[in-house]
Amino acid sequence: MTPPQRQRRTPAQGTPAQPAAPARKEGEGGNPERLYVVAGPDGERADIDLVTLIVARSPDPPPSATPEQAALLRLCVAPLSVAEVSAYLSLPFSVVTVLITELLTAELVQARSPIVRKALPDRSLLEAVMHGLQRL
């Protein structure tokens, strides 16, 4: 059995054929030079990870803020993780960490560690709750 053959579509008459744009892979940035300009030449980074929560101290960006920093400050009125900020701004994690580092040094944002559960509850407590629920 032979596979079905696809019919080639021809453009409508009178319209010039346009070459297809090259397909981008997911996560591939449009212009690496722009990312360098956004991040700055020194590119220092604070010790933050994807789940660190970022909160803006003031929703109004200062006049000296870059457009990316202003957008980040407007986004972070409510706590957002660095991963969420990176997704909303469509910037790589590394560039967002540089932006956040600049805002941390200017004291425009606050970084909070996520709440981590220290340990699992005691087994005897869980068993007591389970037996109490079974009695109901």
Residue frames as a rotation matrix with the C-alpha (Angstrom) as fourth column:
MET 1
0.585 0.811 0.000 0.00
0.811 -0.585 0.000 0.00
0.000 0.000 -1.000 0.00
THR 2
-0.436 -0.746 0.504 1.43
0.739 -0.616 -0.272 3.36
0.513 0.254 0.820 -0.96
PRO 3
-0.417 0.272 -0.867 1.01
0.656 -0.570 -0.495 6.46
-0.628 -0.776 0.059 1.20
PRO 4
0.636 0.707 0.310 -1.27
0.738 -0.439 -0.512 9.18
-0.226 0.554 -0.801 -0.15
GLN 5
-0.431 -0.778 0.457 0.44
0.880 -0.474 0.024 11.86
0.197 0.412 0.889 -2.19
ARG 6
-0.023 0.368 -0.930 0.06
0.545 -0.775 -0.320 15.49
-0.838 -0.514 -0.183 -1.13
GLN 7
0.444 0.233 0.865 -1.12
0.862 -0.373 -0.342 18.02
0.243 0.898 -0.366 -3.65
ARG 8
-0.643 -0.695 -0.321 1.06
0.737 -0.676 -0.013 21.13
-0.208 -0.245 0.947 -3.90
ARG 9
0.499 0.811 -0.305 -0.92
0.706 -0.585 -0.400 24.32
-0.503 -0.015 -0.864 -3.49
THR 10
-0.406 -0.580 0.706 -0.21
0.858 -0.509 0.074 27.10
0.316 0.636 0.704 -5.90
PRO 11
-0.671 0.160 -0.724 -0.61
0.332 -0.808 -0.487 30.75
-0.663 -0.567 0.489 -4.92
ALA 12
0.446 0.893 0.060 -3.56
0.551 -0.221 -0.805 32.65
-0.705 0.392 -0.591 -6.31
GLN 13
-0.007 -0.453 0.892 -2.87
0.980 -0.180 -0.084 34.25
0.198 0.873 0.445 -9.64
GLY 14
0.457 0.107 0.883 -1.66
0.235 -0.972 -0.004 37.82
0.858 0.209 -0.470 -9.44
THR 15
0.895 -0.209 0.394 -0.09
-0.445 -0.355 0.822 37.51
-0.032 -0.911 -0.411 -5.98
PRO 16
0.107 -0.931 -0.348 3.66
-0.659 0.196 -0.726 36.95
0.745 0.307 -0.593 -5.75
ALA 17
0.662 0.031 -0.749 4.81
0.368 0.857 0.361 33.87
0.653 -0.515 0.556 -3.87
GLN 18
0.496 -0.484 0.721 6.43
-0.778 -0.617 0.121 34.75
0.386 -0.620 -0.683 -0.54
PRO 19
-0.294 -0.648 -0.702 9.24
-0.143 0.756 -0.638 32.62
0.945 -0.087 -0.315 0.85
ALA 20
0.697 0.546 -0.465 8.39
0.306 0.360 0.881 30.81
0.649 -0.757 0.083 4.06
ALA 21
0.400 -0.536 0.744 9.92
-0.805 -0.593 0.006 32.24
0.438 -0.601 -0.669 7.21
PRO 22
-0.437 -0.601 -0.669 12.41
-0.155 0.783 -0.602 29.93
0.886 -0.160 -0.435 8.91
ALA 23
0.640 0.711 -0.290 10.84
0.105 0.293 0.950 28.09
0.761 -0.639 0.113 11.81
ARG 24
-0.170 -0.659 0.733 12.13
-0.762 -0.384 -0.522 29.00
0.625 -0.647 -0.437 15.26
LYS 25
-0.324 0.000 -0.946 12.77
0.447 0.882 -0.153 26.44
0.834 -0.472 -0.286 17.89
GLU 26
0.760 0.650 -0.005 11.08
0.277 -0.316 0.908 26.94
0.588 -0.691 -0.420 21.24
GLY 27
0.740 -0.455 -0.496 13.15
0.477 -0.166 0.863 29.04
-0.475 -0.875 0.094 23.60
GLU 28
-0.216 -0.837 0.502 15.24
0.974 -0.148 0.173 30.47
-0.071 0.526 0.847 20.79
GLY 29
0.085 0.215 -0.973 15.52
0.377 -0.911 -0.169 34.23
-0.922 -0.352 -0.158 21.17
GLY 30
0.882 0.336 0.329 15.10
0.429 -0.288 -0.856 36.59
-0.192 0.897 -0.398 18.27
ASN 31
0.592 -0.677 0.437 18.21
-0.043 -0.568 -0.822 38.72
0.805 0.468 -0.365 18.69
PRO 32
0.436 -0.455 -0.776 21.08
0.863 0.457 0.217 37.80
0.256 -0.764 0.592 21.03
GLU 33
-0.614 -0.673 0.413 22.57
0.530 -0.739 -0.416 41.30
0.585 -0.036 0.810 20.81
ARG 34
0.027 0.718 0.696 19.37
-0.329 -0.651 0.684 42.75
0.944 -0.248 0.218 22.25
LEU 35
0.815 0.258 -0.519 19.60
0.331 0.528 0.782 40.40
0.476 -0.809 0.345 25.23
TYR 36
-0.140 -0.942 -0.305 23.17
0.949 -0.040 -0.313 41.60
0.283 -0.334 0.899 25.82
VAL 37
-0.599 -0.025 0.801 21.97
0.056 -0.998 0.011 45.21
0.799 0.051 0.599 25.78
VAL 38
0.482 0.851 0.207 19.14
-0.249 -0.093 0.964 44.42
0.840 -0.516 0.167 28.20
ALA 39
0.774 -0.183 -0.606 21.41
0.571 0.615 0.544 42.53
0.273 -0.767 0.580 30.60
GLY 40
0.860 -0.506 0.059 24.29
-0.499 -0.813 0.300 44.99
-0.104 -0.288 -0.952 30.44
PRO 41
0.354 -0.801 -0.484 28.00
-0.521 0.261 -0.813 44.29
0.777 0.539 -0.325 29.93
ASP 42
-0.538 -0.625 0.565 28.84
-0.816 0.218 -0.536 43.22
0.212 -0.750 -0.627 33.48
GLY 43
0.062 0.671 -0.739 25.87
-0.438 0.684 0.583 40.86
0.897 0.288 0.336 33.86
GLU 44
-0.895 -0.364 0.256 26.19
-0.371 0.293 -0.881 40.39
0.246 -0.884 -0.398 37.62
ARG 45
-0.031 0.907 -0.421 23.59
-0.177 0.409 0.895 38.08
0.984 0.102 0.148 39.14
ALA 46
-0.153 0.115 0.982 22.12
-0.987 -0.065 -0.146 37.67
0.047 -0.991 0.123 42.59
ASP 47
-0.978 -0.195 -0.077 21.81
-0.184 0.974 -0.129 34.20
0.100 -0.112 -0.989 44.05
ILE 48
-0.164 0.977 0.139 18.19
-0.776 -0.041 -0.629 33.52
-0.609 -0.211 0.765 43.07
ASP 49
-0.916 -0.080 0.393 16.50
0.131 0.866 0.483 30.51
-0.379 0.494 -0.783 41.53
LEU 50
-0.785 0.604 0.138 13.34
0.151 -0.029 0.988 29.84
0.601 0.796 -0.069 39.54
VAL 51
0.066 0.888 -0.454 11.05
0.756 0.253 0.604 29.70
0.651 -0.384 -0.655 42.59
THR 52
-0.736 -0.334 -0.589 12.30
0.639 -0.629 -0.443 32.84
-0.223 -0.702 0.676 44.35
LEU 53
0.345 0.930 0.129 9.40
0.938 -0.339 -0.071 35.25
-0.022 0.145 -0.989 44.82
ILE 54
-0.791 -0.563 0.238 9.88
0.590 -0.806 0.051 38.82
0.163 0.181 0.970 43.65
VAL 55
0.363 0.885 -0.292 7.79
0.924 -0.382 -0.010 41.70
-0.120 -0.266 -0.956 45.05
ALA 56
-0.216 -0.371 0.903 8.02
0.526 -0.824 -0.213 45.34
0.823 0.429 0.372 43.93
ARG 57
-0.620 -0.042 -0.784 8.33
0.746 -0.343 -0.571 47.85
-0.244 -0.939 0.244 46.74
SER 58
-0.273 0.558 -0.784 6.54
-0.249 -0.828 -0.502 50.45
-0.929 0.058 0.365 44.63
PRO 59
0.278 0.435 0.856 4.40
0.659 0.563 -0.500 49.78
-0.699 0.703 -0.131 41.53
ASP 60
0.986 0.074 -0.149 5.57
-0.040 -0.763 -0.645 53.02
-0.162 0.642 -0.749 39.92
PRO 61
0.390 -0.900 0.195 8.92
0.921 0.382 -0.079 52.64
-0.004 0.211 0.978 38.13
PRO 62
0.156 -0.419 -0.895 11.43
0.268 -0.854 0.446 55.47
-0.951 -0.310 -0.021 38.48
PRO 63
0.834 0.194 -0.517 12.08
-0.372 -0.494 -0.786 57.61
-0.408 0.848 -0.339 35.39
SER 64
-0.044 -0.955 -0.294 15.58
-0.971 -0.029 0.239 56.14
-0.236 0.296 -0.926 35.05
ALA 65
-0.078 0.053 0.996 14.28
-0.178 0.982 -0.066 52.55
-0.981 -0.182 -0.067 34.69
THR 66
-0.924 -0.215 -0.316 14.64
-0.357 0.188 0.915 50.75
-0.137 0.958 -0.250 31.37
PRO 67
-0.133 0.937 -0.322 11.45
-0.907 0.016 0.422 49.50
0.401 0.348 0.848 29.68
GLU 68
-0.084 0.054 -0.995 12.16
0.040 0.998 0.050 45.94
0.996 -0.035 -0.086 30.81
GLN 69
-0.894 -0.268 -0.359 12.72
0.364 0.032 -0.931 47.03
0.261 -0.963 0.069 34.40
ALA 70
-0.707 0.697 0.117 9.52
-0.702 -0.674 -0.230 49.10
-0.082 -0.245 0.966 34.33
ALA 71
0.063 0.734 -0.677 7.56
-0.652 0.544 0.529 46.12
0.756 0.407 0.512 33.01
LEU 72
-0.389 -0.289 -0.875 9.06
0.376 0.817 -0.438 43.89
0.841 -0.499 -0.209 35.71
LEU 73
-1.000 0.012 -0.010 8.12
0.004 -0.458 -0.889 46.38
-0.015 -0.889 0.458 38.44
ARG 74
-0.364 0.929 -0.064 4.54
-0.923 -0.351 0.161 46.63
0.127 0.118 0.985 37.15
LEU 75
0.036 0.342 -0.939 4.27
-0.300 0.900 0.317 42.82
0.953 0.270 0.135 37.04
CYS 76
-0.444 -0.399 -0.802 5.61
0.511 0.623 -0.593 42.26
0.736 -0.673 -0.073 40.53
VAL 77
-0.294 0.449 0.844 3.05
-0.709 -0.695 0.123 44.31
0.641 -0.562 0.522 42.46
ALA 78
0.782 0.441 0.441 1.87
-0.615 0.663 0.428 40.91
-0.104 -0.605 0.789 43.72
PRO 79
-0.057 -0.881 0.470 4.53
-0.616 0.401 0.678 38.26
-0.786 -0.251 -0.566 44.46
LEU 80
0.884 0.215 -0.415 5.64
-0.464 0.502 -0.730 36.35
0.052 0.838 0.543 41.36
SER 81
0.533 -0.739 0.412 8.28
0.331 0.630 0.703 33.68
-0.779 -0.239 0.580 40.96
VAL 82
-0.243 -0.733 -0.635 11.27
-0.467 -0.485 0.739 34.39
-0.850 0.477 -0.224 38.75
ALA 83
-0.793 0.007 0.609 10.04
0.436 0.705 0.559 31.69
-0.425 0.709 -0.562 36.35
GLU 84
0.248 0.959 0.137 6.70
0.872 -0.159 -0.462 33.48
-0.421 0.234 -0.876 35.97
VAL 85
0.451 -0.163 -0.877 8.39
-0.154 -0.983 0.104 36.85
-0.879 0.088 -0.469 35.42
SER 86
-0.648 -0.761 -0.031 10.62
-0.227 0.154 0.962 35.27
-0.727 0.630 -0.273 32.79
ALA 87
-0.541 0.519 0.662 7.60
0.788 0.587 0.185 33.79
-0.293 0.622 -0.726 31.01
TYR 88
0.502 0.810 -0.303 5.52
0.664 -0.585 -0.465 36.98
-0.554 0.032 -0.832 31.15
LEU 89
0.395 -0.424 -0.815 8.36
-0.384 -0.882 0.272 39.14
-0.835 0.206 -0.511 29.84
SER 90
0.986 -0.038 0.165 9.42
0.156 0.577 -0.801 36.54
-0.064 0.815 0.575 27.23
LEU 91
0.381 -0.921 0.083 13.03
-0.819 -0.378 -0.433 36.87
0.430 0.097 -0.898 28.35
PRO 92
0.163 -0.397 -0.903 15.45
0.157 0.914 -0.374 34.08
0.974 -0.080 0.211 29.28
PHE 93
0.827 0.164 -0.539 15.99
0.517 0.156 0.841 33.29
0.222 -0.974 0.044 32.95
SER 94
-0.089 -0.963 -0.253 19.58
0.993 -0.106 0.054 34.56
-0.078 -0.246 0.966 32.82
VAL 95
-0.573 -0.072 0.816 18.52
0.357 -0.918 0.170 38.00
0.738 0.389 0.552 31.54
VAL 96
0.494 0.834 0.246 15.73
0.046 -0.308 0.950 38.24
0.868 -0.458 -0.191 34.11
THR 97
0.583 -0.337 -0.739 18.15
0.812 0.270 0.518 37.44
0.025 -0.902 0.431 36.94
VAL 98
-0.571 -0.801 0.179 20.41
0.802 -0.591 -0.086 40.29
0.175 0.094 0.980 35.80
LEU 99
-0.267 0.567 0.779 17.43
0.049 -0.800 0.598 42.67
0.962 0.198 0.186 35.69
ILE 100
0.758 0.583 -0.293 16.30
0.271 0.127 0.954 41.56
0.594 -0.802 -0.062 39.14
THR 101
0.101 -0.814 -0.572 19.85
0.995 0.086 0.055 41.96
0.005 -0.575 0.818 40.49
GLU 102
-0.709 -0.339 0.619 19.91
0.429 -0.903 -0.004 45.56
0.560 0.263 0.786 39.27
LEU 103
0.130 0.855 0.502 16.52
-0.168 -0.480 0.861 46.22
0.977 -0.196 0.081 40.88
LEU 104
0.675 0.040 -0.737 17.65
0.645 0.452 0.616 44.55
0.358 -0.891 0.280 44.13
THR 105
-0.370 -0.890 -0.266 20.72
0.926 -0.329 -0.186 46.78
0.078 -0.315 0.946 44.36
ALA 106
-0.732 0.192 0.653 18.52
-0.006 -0.961 0.276 49.85
0.681 0.198 0.705 43.72
GLU 107
-0.916 0.385 -0.117 16.16
0.218 0.230 -0.949 48.51
-0.338 -0.894 -0.294 46.44
LEU 108
-0.567 0.750 -0.340 13.16
-0.820 -0.477 0.316 48.66
0.074 0.458 0.886 44.09
VAL 109
0.363 0.655 -0.663 12.21
-0.474 0.742 0.473 44.98
0.802 0.142 0.580 44.57
GLN 110
-0.057 -0.307 0.950 12.40
-0.954 0.298 0.039 42.47
-0.295 -0.904 -0.310 47.36
ALA 111
-0.197 -0.074 -0.978 13.33
-0.525 0.850 0.042 38.80
0.828 0.522 -0.206 46.89
ARG 112
0.128 0.313 0.941 11.72
-0.960 0.278 0.038 36.24
-0.250 -0.908 0.336 49.14
SER 113
-0.908 -0.387 -0.161 12.58
-0.410 0.901 0.142 32.60
0.090 0.195 -0.977 49.45
PRO 114
-0.057 0.925 -0.375 9.64
-0.464 0.308 0.831 30.29
0.884 0.222 0.412 48.95
ILE 115
0.165 0.192 0.967 8.15
-0.976 0.171 0.132 28.74
-0.140 -0.966 0.216 52.06
VAL 116
-0.276 -0.355 -0.893 9.74
-0.469 0.861 -0.197 25.34
0.839 0.365 -0.404 52.46
ARG 117
0.818 0.559 0.136 8.24
-0.425 0.428 0.797 22.74
0.387 -0.710 0.588 54.72
LYS 118
0.025 -0.898 0.439 10.94
-0.998 -0.049 -0.044 21.82
0.061 -0.436 -0.898 57.22
ALA 119
-0.946 -0.307 0.104 9.89
-0.317 0.944 -0.096 18.26
-0.069 -0.123 -0.990 57.87
LEU 120
-0.373 0.839 -0.397 6.98
-0.033 0.415 0.909 15.93
0.927 0.352 -0.127 57.48
PRO 121
0.197 0.501 0.843 4.50
-0.889 -0.271 0.369 15.88
0.413 -0.822 0.391 60.36
ASP 122
-0.658 -0.427 0.620 4.99
-0.707 0.633 -0.315 13.29
-0.258 -0.646 -0.719 63.06
ARG 123
-0.732 0.340 -0.590 3.60
-0.160 0.756 0.635 9.86
0.662 0.560 -0.499 62.10
SER 124
-0.735 0.471 -0.487 1.75
0.674 0.433 -0.599 9.51
-0.072 -0.769 -0.636 65.41
LEU 125
-0.584 0.533 -0.612 -0.06
-0.234 -0.832 -0.502 12.79
-0.777 -0.150 0.611 64.74
LEU 126
-0.597 0.339 -0.728 -1.13
-0.777 -0.019 0.629 11.60
0.199 0.941 0.274 61.30
GLU 127
-0.760 0.308 -0.572 -2.35
0.271 0.950 0.152 8.29
0.591 -0.039 -0.806 62.74
ALA 128
-0.710 0.516 -0.479 -4.35
0.468 -0.162 -0.868 10.11
-0.526 -0.841 -0.126 65.43
VAL 129
-0.509 0.525 -0.682 -6.01
-0.674 -0.736 -0.064 12.29
-0.536 0.426 0.729 62.81
MET 130
-0.673 0.218 -0.706 -6.73
-0.504 0.564 0.654 9.24
0.541 0.797 -0.270 60.66
HIS 131
-0.775 0.386 -0.500 -8.34
0.577 0.756 -0.309 7.34
0.259 -0.528 -0.809 63.59
GLY 132
-0.640 0.552 -0.535 -10.37
0.098 -0.632 -0.769 10.41
-0.762 -0.544 0.351 64.53
LEU 133
-0.508 0.441 -0.740 -11.70
-0.850 -0.396 0.348 10.69
-0.140 0.806 0.576 60.98
GLN 134
-0.751 0.218 -0.623 -12.55
-0.092 0.900 0.425 6.99
0.654 0.377 -0.656 60.90
ARG 135
-0.805 0.454 -0.382 -14.61
0.536 0.281 -0.796 7.35
-0.254 -0.846 -0.470 64.08
LEU 136
-0.650 0.572 -0.500 -16.80
-0.495 -0.818 -0.292 10.00
-0.576 0.058 0.815 62.47
